[in-house]
Amino acid sequence: MTTETSTATTQVYRVWIKTTPERIWQAITDPEWNARYGYAAPSFFELKPGGSFHSTANQGMKDFAAANGFEVPDTIADGEVLEADPPRRLVQTWRMLMDPTAAAEPFTTLTYEIEEVKTQPGVCKLTVTHQLAGAPATAAMTAGSDEAGAGGGWAWILSDLKTLLETGKTFTE
């Protein structure tokens, strides 16, 4: 996977996955799939311009928060679908609600682009571009900054997605 990050403005992540565009699209947009990799928080999309997006805390997140003396909201991320062109392109706004500092920042823009690799049949390139102007706390989290306590950020999520689609198992299985 290649990663280009600038926590101040835009982060771009690319991963090549041996699968079809349709399977990648489903893994991103179907809560039964997207709850299986990364941070395992189901995400729900209304796949039309103006449609809603939200992601909910899983039980592990709730248990961790309770054990460490803080609360996690039921909805941990939200936004609006700006474009949906299955299985090629999804553009949405995105805001992290788990952290009060990030929740106070403006919505950011997240774009997923799925392309078949013409020179390598059966392989697709997934590019995730996260525009983060004015959202430094969110940028630190999505970059996987140790200071933000966010784990591996987008690089972790996309690596786990690739692993799931290619092997049927995630990092934690």
LINRABEL-V943618 format. One record per residue. N is the residue number from 1. RES is the residue in one small letter. SS is DSSP state (H for helix, E for strand, C for the rest). Layout:
N,RES,SS ; N,RES,SS
//
This chain:
1,m,C ; 2,t,E ; 3,t,E ; 4,e,E ; 5,t,E ; 6,s,C ; 7,t,C ; 8,a,C ; 9,t,C ; 10,t,E ; 11,q,E ; 12,v,E ; 13,y,E ; 14,r,E ; 15,v,E ; 16,w,E ; 17,i,E ; 18,k,C ; 19,t,C ; 20,t,C ; 21,p,H ; 22,e,H ; 23,r,H ; 24,i,H ; 25,w,H ; 26,q,H ; 27,a,H ; 28,i,H ; 29,t,H ; 30,d,C ; 31,p,H ; 32,e,H ; 33,w,H ; 34,n,H ; 35,a,C ; 36,r,C ; 37,y,C ; 38,g,C ; 39,y,C ; 40,a,C ; 41,a,C ; 42,p,C ; 43,s,E ; 44,f,E ; 45,f,E ; 46,e,C ; 47,l,C ; 48,k,C ; 49,p,C ; 50,g,C ; 51,g,C ; 52,s,E ; 53,f,E ; 54,h,E ; 55,s,E ; 56,t,E ; 57,a,C ; 58,n,C ; 59,q,H ; 60,g,H ; 61,m,H ; 62,k,H ; 63,d,H ; 64,f,H ; 65,a,H ; 66,a,H ; 67,a,H ; 68,n,C ; 69,g,C ; 70,f,C ; 71,e,C ; 72,v,C ; 73,p,C ; 74,d,C ; 75,t,E ; 76,i,E ; 77,a,E ; 78,d,E ; 79,g,E ; 80,e,E ; 81,v,E ; 82,l,E ; 83,e,E ; 84,a,E ; 85,d,E ; 86,p,C ; 87,p,C ; 88,r,C ; 89,r,E ; 90,l,E ; 91,v,E ; 92,q,E ; 93,t,E ; 94,w,E ; 95,r,E ; 96,m,E ; 97,l,C ; 98,m,C ; 99,d,C ; 100,p,H ; 101,t,H ; 102,a,H ; 103,a,H ; 104,a,C ; 105,e,C ; 106,p,C ; 107,f,C ; 108,t,E ; 109,t,E ; 110,l,E ; 111,t,E ; 112,y,E ; 113,e,E ; 114,i,E ; 115,e,E ; 116,e,E ; 117,v,C ; 118,k,C ; 119,t,C ; 120,q,C ; 121,p,C ; 122,g,C ; 123,v,C ; 124,c,E ; 125,k,E ; 126,l,E ; 127,t,E ; 128,v,E ; 129,t,E ; 130,h,E ; 131,q,E ; 132,l,C ; 133,a,C ; 134,g,C ; 135,a,C ; 136,p,H ; 137,a,H ; 138,t,H ; 139,a,H ; 140,a,H ; 141,m,H ; 142,t,H ; 143,a,C ; 144,g,C ; 145,s,C ; 146,d,H ; 147,e,H ; 148,a,H ; 149,g,C ; 150,a,C ; 151,g,C ; 152,g,C ; 153,g,H ; 154,w,H ; 155,a,H ; 156,w,H ; 157,i,H ; 158,l,H ; 159,s,H ; 160,d,H ; 161,l,H ; 162,k,H ; 163,t,H ; 164,l,H ; 165,l,H ; 166,e,H ; 167,t,H ; 168,g,C ; 169,k,C ; 170,t,C ; 171,f,C ; 172,t,C ; 173,e,C
//
